């Protein structure tokens, strides 16, 4: 019994449990709004992943795309 209690008392698991508890029982209107927005974003990302999987689309990444994203390398 104490081994299970020690495992559940780890900082990572207790933080995760507090995070899930806060999402399930938001106390303020702002917290409720944040939970709703995050849930909508999660559904949207999952939907994009499903669409990309079923249409066999993959992102084309090349040197030009990386340069546009992070900029050209610094020159000295």
C-alpha positions, 0 to 999 in steps of 0.5 A, spaced: 500 500 500 505 504 501 509 503 495 502 505 491 502 511 495 509 513 494 508 512 486 502 517 486 505 522 491 511 523 486 511 530 483 510 529 476 503 525 478 501 530 483 502 535 478 498 532 472 492 530 477 492 537 479 492 539 472 486 534 470 482 536 476 482 543 474 480 542 467 474 538 470 472 543 475 474 550 473 472 555 478 471 561 475 468 563 468 475 565 465 477 558 467 471 555 464 472 559 458 480 557 457 478 550 458 473 550 452 478 554 448 483 549 449 478 543 448 476 546 441 483 547 439 485 540 441 479 537 437 481 542 431 488 539 431 486 532 432 481 533 426 487 536 422 491 530 423 485 525 421 484 529 415 492 529 413 492 521 415 486 519 410 488 524 404 495 521 405 498 528 405 505 530 408 508 536 409 513 538 404 519 541 407 525 543 404 531 548 405 527 554 402 521 553 407 526 553 413 529 559 410 522 562 410 520 560 417 526 561 421 530 566 416 537 565 413 543 564 417 547 569 420 553 572 416 559 574 419 
